[in-house]
Amino acid sequence: MFSIFETQTASNLAPGVDKAFLIIIGISLFFLIGITAMMIFILIRYNRKRHPKAVQIKENTTLEIAWTIIPLVVVMVMFYYGFIAFSPMTVAPKDSLVVGVVGKMWVWEFNYPGEKSSDTLMLPINKPVELEMTSLDVIHSLFIPGFRVKQDLVPGSLQKMWFIPERLGTYEILCAEYCGLRHSYMGAKAVVVTQPEFDRWLAARPKKAQGEPEGLALIKKNACTGCHSLDGSKLVGPSFKGLVGRSFNVLVDGNPQQISADSAYIFESILMPDAKTVEGFNKGLMKSYKGIIPNDDINKIYQYLKTLDGK
């Protein structure tokens, strides 16, 4: 289990983040204990038994100035250490290895130069790495605790984050933004290796989507497999295996109806997913892909789904 108090720091940014965290926690604990002790003292010292008659307390200019200036100084100290920890994170070195990151329900995809792709973030040690990140559906948040880095991924926007891995090993990658029913499954690994090992790994990776049907590539690109399996197993939504041509019951405005999964149904389900809800599944979980997936691409998805028979 990750702890901010770990002695090991796996990136160049980790010491600054840890220092800022510990200073802020220390100040917070000091005031928590001090204020609590003062409240207990006042409760005992000025209780009704000792002072049955209330006395009006007049203003104290010195005290008022003190409790204005002291919190201001404390807040500025916390701001300073937070700023010096954050400022190195804003601009990546020019010789950084650029890795594209795509967040989608509910997997991470890491894209490398040469049209290479992986579900593991493989990194060379002591090499600056810049992550260029986006989301295909909802807000995700890439969090690597061992590196002390985290960045939200917003659909339609390109976010950047950089660091230098400084320790060999394997580190957890988490999604720190609740992104749906399988949010807790959205994990991956960051593996830090030597430069020769990284070079061999990258050279051995096949090109992205090599020999893959267009329909399957579109399904993966739009994160459909996060909710719909290809092997018949039940996830958030019905499996794609054996879907086309099969008859099943759906709910239309709460009324049961039997339909057959044809081309029109596939188009409708992608563009208006709540129009017909398959019995046994919940509505309101899938967003509309209207304006996101063109009709030509939907037809390619349909043609691929026709190849997934139920046998």
N, C-alpha and C positions, 0 to 999 in steps of 0.2 A: 504494500500500500504506500502510495506517495505521501511524503510529508515535507512541508517547507523547511523543516528542521534537519533534513538530511544533510550529512557532511559532503556528500558527493554532488558536484554540480556538473552538468553534462554539456553546457554551452557557455559561450562568452558572456551572455546576457544574464545568466543565472545569479552570479554574486551580487550584482546591483539590485535585482529584484528581491533577493533574500534580505539584503541589508535594509531596503526601504520597508519591507514587510515587518521585520523584527523591530525597527524603530517605531513604526506606527502601533504595533501590538504593545510594545513596552510603554509608550505614552498612554495608550488607552487603558492598560492595566493599572498604571500609576493613578490616573484620575478615577478609575472605578473604585479602587481601594480607598483612595483619599476621600472621595465624596461619600462613599458608604460609611467610613469611619466618622466623618463629620456629622452625618445624619444621625448615627447612633449616639454620638456625644450630645448633640442638641436635644435629642429625644429624652435622654437621661437628665441632662443638666437643667433643661427648661420645661420639665413636665408640670402638670397642673398642681401636683401636691407641693412642689417647691415654690411655685408662683401662682397661687390661686387667683390673684388679681392681675389681669392683663395690663401690660405697660406699652405705651406707644414708643416705637423705635424710630428715631429721626434719621435723616439721610447722613451718609458718610462719604464725602467726596473722594477721599483717598481709596476707600474700598471699591467704589464704583469705577474709578480709573484703573485700579489693579485688575479687577475681573473683566475689564475690556481689553487691556493691553496684553495680559498673560495669555488668554486664549488666542489672540491674534498672533503672538509670537510662536505659540505651539503649532498652530495651523500652518504658518509659514515654514516652520522647520519640516513638517511632514510634506508640504508641497515641494520643498527644495529636494529632499531625498527621493521623492517620487519622480520629480522632473529629471534629475540626473540619471535615474534608472531607465526612464522612458526615452529620453532624447537620443541615445545611441541606436534605438530600434527603428528610427524613421528613415534613414538613408542607407541602402545596401552598398557595399563596395562594388566597383565596376567589374571586378573579375569574378563575381558571384556565379555559381551554378544556378541557372534558372529552372525551377521545377513547377509545372502547372498543376494546380490542385482543383479538383471538381468535387463538390459535395452534393450528394443526392440521396434521397430516401432509399435505403439507409446505409450507404457505403461511401468510402473515399476512393477516388481515382487519382493517381499521380502520373503525370505525363512528362517524359524526358525528351531531350533533343534527339532527333532522328526518328520521330514518330514512334517512340517506345512508350509503353504504358505498364503500370504495375499497381497492385492493391497494397503494396508495401512501400513505405518511404525509405528508399535505400540512399545512404548519405556517405560521402567520403570524409574521413576525419580531418579536422583543421582546415577545411575548405569552406569559405563563405557560401551560404545557400540562400537564395531568394525564392520564396514561394509566391506565385501569382495565382490567386484563388478566386473562385466564383461558385455560385450555387445554381443548380438547375431548377429548383422548386421552391423551397422555403428557406428561412434563415437557419444556417448551421453555424457552428463555432469550432474551429480547429484548435485543439488544446493539447499541447505536449508538455505534461507536467515536469518531466526530467530536464527540459530545456527552459522552463519557466516562460513559455510563450503561448499566447492565445490571440485569436483574431476571428471576429464574426465574418461570415460569408453571406452577402446579401444578393439575392437574385437580380440579374441585370447590372451588377456592379463588379468591378475588378478590385480586389483587395490585395495588399502586399505585406509580406512579413519576412524578416531575414534573421539569421543567426549563424554562428560557427559551431558545429559539433566538436567537442573537445575530449570526448571520452568514448572509447569503443564499447559497444554493447547494444542491447535491444531496449526500446523505450515505448511506453504506451502512448497511443494517439486516441483521444476521446472527442466526442462532440459535446460541447459545454452549453448548448442551447437546445431546449426541449423542442424537437422537430417532428413529433408524431409518435405513433404507438410503438414503433421499434427503435426509438431513440437510444435506448440502453444497449442495443446491438451494434450501434454505429461506432465500432472501434477498428483500429488498425495498429500496425507496428512501425516504428522508426528504427532502422537498423544502421548503426554507424560502423563502417568497415574502413580498412586501409584503402588508399588510392588505387593500388594495383588490383585489389579485390573488386572495388567498385567498377573499374574499367572493364574487367573481365565479365562482371555481371551485366553491365549495360550492353556490351558487345554481343552477348549471348541472347538478349531479349529479342523476341520477334517483333516485327513492326505491328503497330496497333491495328486491330481488326483485320489481320491478314487472313484471307480466305473466309471471312465471316459474312454470312448473308446480310444484305442491307437492312432487312427488317429486324434482325436480331441486334445489329449495331444500333438501330434507332431505339429499340426497346431498352437496351443498356444505357444509351445516352440520356434517355429521359427518365431513368431510374424506375422503370416499370417493375423490374424484378425485385424491388424492395417490398412490394405488396403482392405480386403475382408470381408464383413459381412456374418453372418450365417442366417440372418432373411430376406434377400431380399432387404435391404436398400442399396443404392448406395454410395460407398466410393471412394477411389482412383482407385480401380479396381472393376471388376464385382463381384457380390455377389456369394457365394458358394451355396446358396439355389437354388435347382432345376437346377444346372449347368450340372451335368452328364446326357447325353442322349439328351440334348437340342440342337437344331440347331440355329445357329446365324451367322452373317456376321463378317468376320475378314479382315484385310488388310495384304497382303503378298507382300513385296517390293512395297507397295503403291497401289497394285491392289486388288480390293474387291473379296472375295471368301466366299462361304458358307460352313461351316463345322459342324460336330457334335462332341460334347465334349465327347470323349471316353477315354479309358485308355491311348492311344498313345498321345492324345492331352494334357492330364494332365501331363504326364511325360515331354513332350516337353515344356510346359508352365513353369514348375518348373526349368528345366535345361537350357532352351533357351527362356527366357520370351519375347524377342523382335522378335522372328521368326514369330509369328502371333499376331497381335494387334486387340483386339475386337473393332469394330466401336463404337465411342463415348468415347473412353478412349485413353490416351496418352501412347506412348512407351517411353522407357528409364527410367521409374520410379522404376522398379523392378530389383534387381540384380539377377544373376544366382546363383542357389544353387547347382551347380555342385561341387562335392567334399565335400559338407556340409551335404546334405541330401542323405543318401544311397538309392539305388533303392528299397530295402525292405521296407524302411520307406515311400517312395513315394507311393508304392503299398498300404500300410496301410492307407495313406491319401486318396487315390482313393477309397478304400473300404468304408471309412467313408463318403466321399462326395456322394456316391451312396445312402446313407440313408437320405440325405437332399433333399427330393422331393419338388417340387414347390407348393404344396398345402398349 
